[in-house]
Amino acid sequence: MSTQGSSSGAERARESFASILSYYQNHVPSEEAPEFVKRASSGEIPIGVAKGAVPSAEQGEELKKALKLAMETQDALANLSAAEKEIMSQAANASLRKRSGEK
């Protein structure tokens, strides 16, 4: 890793953190601000990972499958003709009308 790259990354991190602090200082009453904002003047930035935030290998695979399916669906919708989109809209509206009539 180059010194310039890590310095640039550190600079971006500082700017991002400063932006977050600025937001809280300008838009949130001090008593409602998170603890890290209140302690920012100490010069220490606590860094941690929330327990359970990292998905298991099985969850990761499920998420990959869901993402792949979502991307395939998005691609399919993007490739529909105007006539196909109109037919789908009409079918969806008919379904909504039918369901609202059943209640």
Secondary structure as UniProt FT lines:
FT   HELIX           3..27
FT   HELIX           30..32
FT   HELIX           35..38
FT   HELIX           40..42
FT   TURN            51..52
FT   HELIX           57..78
FT   HELIX           82..102
//
